[in-house]
């Protein structure tokens, strides 16, 4: 059985923890660039009758 399953977390959560750990362990000159790459922004656009609404952040 996989280690993340034994702990009781999903694969996505395990990968997120690993990525965060790697970003935190980087030297300061590389840390800023890695943190920018780690940021993800998702937006939702509803389509009604073929017309798109304004994009809204997924979390709101």
C-alpha positions as CSV (number, residue, x, y, z in Angstrom):
1,X,0.0,0.0,0.0
2,X,1.2,3.5,-0.8
3,X,2.5,5.7,2.0
4,X,0.0,8.4,1.4
5,X,-2.9,5.9,1.5
6,X,-1.6,4.6,4.8
7,X,-1.7,8.1,6.2
8,X,-5.2,8.6,4.9
9,X,-4.6,11.5,2.4
10,X,-5.2,11.8,-1.3
11,X,-2.5,11.7,-4.0
12,X,-3.1,15.3,-4.8
13,X,-2.6,16.3,-1.2
14,X,0.6,14.2,-1.0
15,X,1.9,15.9,-4.1
16,X,1.0,19.3,-2.8
17,X,2.9,18.6,0.5
18,X,5.9,17.4,-1.5
19,X,5.9,20.5,-3.7
20,X,5.6,22.8,-0.8
21,X,8.5,21.0,1.0
22,X,10.8,21.4,-2.0
23,X,9.9,25.1,-2.5
24,X,10.7,25.7,1.2
25,X,14.0,24.0,1.0
26,X,15.4,26.1,-1.9
27,X,18.0,28.7,-1.5
28,X,16.6,32.3,-1.3
29,X,17.7,33.2,-4.9
30,X,15.6,30.3,-6.3
31,X,12.7,30.4,-3.8
32,X,10.9,33.5,-5.3
33,X,10.8,32.0,-8.8
34,X,9.6,28.7,-7.5
35,X,6.8,30.3,-5.5
36,X,5.6,32.2,-8.5
37,X,5.4,29.0,-10.5
38,X,3.5,27.2,-7.7
39,X,0.7,29.8,-7.7
40,X,-2.4,28.6,-9.6
41,X,-5.4,30.8,-10.3
42,X,-8.7,29.2,-11.6
43,X,-11.6,31.2,-12.9
44,X,-15.1,30.1,-13.8
45,X,-17.0,31.4,-16.9
46,X,-20.7,30.5,-17.2
47,X,-22.2,30.2,-20.6
48,X,-25.9,30.8,-21.0
49,X,-27.6,30.9,-24.4
50,X,-24.2,31.1,-26.1
51,X,-23.1,34.2,-24.1
52,X,-20.2,34.1,-21.7
53,X,-20.4,35.8,-18.3
54,X,-17.5,37.7,-16.7
55,X,-14.7,35.4,-15.4
56,X,-15.0,34.9,-11.6
57,X,-12.3,33.4,-9.3
58,X,-13.2,29.8,-8.4
59,X,-13.0,30.3,-4.7
60,X,-15.7,33.0,-4.6
